[in-house]
């Protein structure tokens, strides 16, 4: 079976993404469940959590018993699961797999867990080996980091390090892209940041951002990090607005190709979606310039999509073919979102 591992720094929108993806997949007929791997997350935004790590260990108990802080308690919690509770955890995941569920793992936000600490790596490698899971890492970063050249380089390094550490198919995602225009003007087009090429053009902006004596050394360090990332040539980004239907269609298409779902035979009730993606049903969105869509002409595109939604409502009483049934299911998902659920910070 297949699944996603959702990671990212605190406030990148991981839990909201999981909830949005749960609603979206449910609308297209794919059977799935969410697994919470954050022992500190006692307020889950999604209504149905099939497996919760807090049933095995809670960070509050560890902090009290071992006199640890929040970060130390979280690290110890995952280490204890890896060492003592992994067999029981694998058995419960195996049961979900036997029930033909697509799995979404909601991970903690502490970056050290997916950059240099081995617990998450060991847990997922054990699951892949035991249950023959085909997993894809979905790494979310907040779009606000694009507004600062130095912070942008830092998320590039974070993304590269997590790709090397977890050693699984990886999709890097810039989340909350619908809010980016509110943060101020970017010095480059949006596709410059998603393609991660020619990073030397950032140098003048780095110097402007850090113009002190100490800052000049900092600029040189940042430039070297950018060169390192570019030499690996592994990092690139997709953009995502959870409340936008076309954006969700695009990101799920990319993820399905990354973990092999698009090419597999285990179809979980979403045969219309699978057939549409195999036939390139998302090509129209892929041809849209992302800078125009989310920055230059965002209002116009929003209005067009809203008008298209109204037209679909008027045609709802007519007989539907398979493609139209798929669109109707996606429209139903969009109406359930209702414009609410701004990504968590």
PyMOL commands that set and color helices and strands:
alter all, ss='L'
color gray80, all
select helices_A, chain A and resi 14-28+53-55+59-66+70-98+111-113+119-131+143-147+149-166+177-183+190-195+199-209+213-232+245-259+261-263+271-278+283-286+290-296+298-317+322-337
alter helices_A, ss='H'
color red, helices_A
select strands_A, chain A and resi 2-8+32-36+49-52+102-106+134-142+169-175+238-239
alter strands_A, ss='S'
color yellow, strands_A
deselect
rebuild
show_as cartoon
